[in-house]
């Protein structure tokens, strides 16, 4: 039964029009949950960004005393899934992350399209070269404006951006997925990235954008998943031959025994599928550089002192920026667990954009998630204050599918936005960082820009720069009068005044710079865009080196280990290189008991005791902690470089541009 999506009709607005919140995967769990689709810069591939829909239904509850586990339901440490029926229904989503070998065959006496390739499931030994590690059949069609009809113009087999099973093995995990579904902690199984090779005769047309006329595509691709159940066996049991894996195997997955040699895949028109997916223009042409403008004139020169060239890959897209930033933001949002609603998105974004441009980011891509909350407002007016050569807005209204805490949650919209930005725009940059608008990367020491810092990283062979993070405290003396938002319970909403900045107000960390401690799960990274193959909010999950076979690793001069540890990560020096100030908003519940918690007699400088900031004097004696006249306890330290160098620059820049409040 066809399900149509007539709103998908504009290439410029394809992310906003795509049926993400009501996807057909909810009817057919073998379909990928697509969030974005676009051609590569060279026109040779159509790239897909999808998410694992099963992770949306991983909410759990503890069994009640005496409660029996429902029939057919798996429990884990006395927990079961809240919506276990949907969790189990979505099991085929796990299969989409696993390759399946196929072989092209000839089927006699068959009616229909004589040019349609037919395939059977196969072993690695029998599979065709292009069918060794695939999961989808791709069928391309072209629209003829004279006849008003679509005609089939070619076929291909999908290719994975990364090998998920191999990464599971390299992380030391036994299984890529489990039937029970308690595996959300395996974060590399969240983002499904693959591509469909474009028929060669269309490469130049796609590259030049000529397949798009008046924002409408004339080239389309159908996506037909190859339907086999998930393999819950260890990945090493079915590695492709290129890995030359010779480890001990207890129970080999034998494709000929499981699939047989005569399992012919059904014809395309008899298969469930995504159909008529538009092939639009390459990303820069769609969002940044108008069609016809000379991209070559914008290419930056090669790195002069690049120590390690392992991520200089053949066929890489041309680089037009040294350092870019991506952010997923909205006019308003709800914190994890839906504990609080935060409405300062516009004001936050304007200040954050201004600062990042000051600190040396060449271009910033804003994935505007406002449409997930309202149809009446967006971040477009803020972004409109900045030149299009510096800031690009991507309308991204899809909702997160689960806002629960920890491994039970899945902020699918954020994860997909990050992958979309990395593959769409990171392909044209040397370095990329995905940050929230409350996170400020600040050049330190003798550096005046993050571009200069990136140059040093290149000279040192760094591929992933790791920034320490712990939420800063808003300085009480700079906040709006608490009485203006005081509740009967004695709590209030810490509010940054209109004549202040978040950077200045939150310039107070519980630990003195350079920090020795931080919250590792809140760390953020700036990384070589071609080196990182999958990034997950805080982690460079899969990289060029982690995907190398043992032979390739040794040949590249790297060290191969079963349990992979990133060899080219670097903890950024907060004194001489850069630091990150995390200005996470404090909300009303953070001020519970503040009047007593923040007093001299009971307070502590530790991060969690008093959420409000009372900065130590600049040159205080650590052996003699001074007292404040109001009885509050000093509990945080200012960064003097932010205070004396960067905050004045930010104020000046914002005054020149003019403020938007809200």
Secondary structure by P-SEA (a helix, b strand, c coil): ccccccccccccccccccccccccccccccccccccccccccccbbbbbbccccccccccccccccccccccccccccbbbcaaaaaaaacccccccbbbbbbbbbbccccccccbbbbccccccccccccccccbbbbbbbbbcccccccccbbbbbbbcccaaaaaaaaccccccccccccccccccccccccccccccaaaaaaacccccccccccbbbbbbbccccccccccccccccccccccccccccccccccccccccccccccccccccccccccccccccccccccccccccccccccccccccccccccccbbbbbbcccccccccccccccaaaaaaaaaaaaaaaacccbbbbbcccccccccccaaaaaaacccccbbbbbcccccccccccccccaaaaaaaaaaaaaaccccccbbbbbccccccccccccccaaaaaaaaaaacccbbbbbbccccccccccccccccccccccccccccccccccccccccccccccccccccccccccccccccccccccccccccccccaaaaaaacbbbbccccccccccccccccbbbbbbccccccccccccccccccccccccccccccccccccccccbbbbcccccccccccccccccccaaaaaaaaaaaccccc
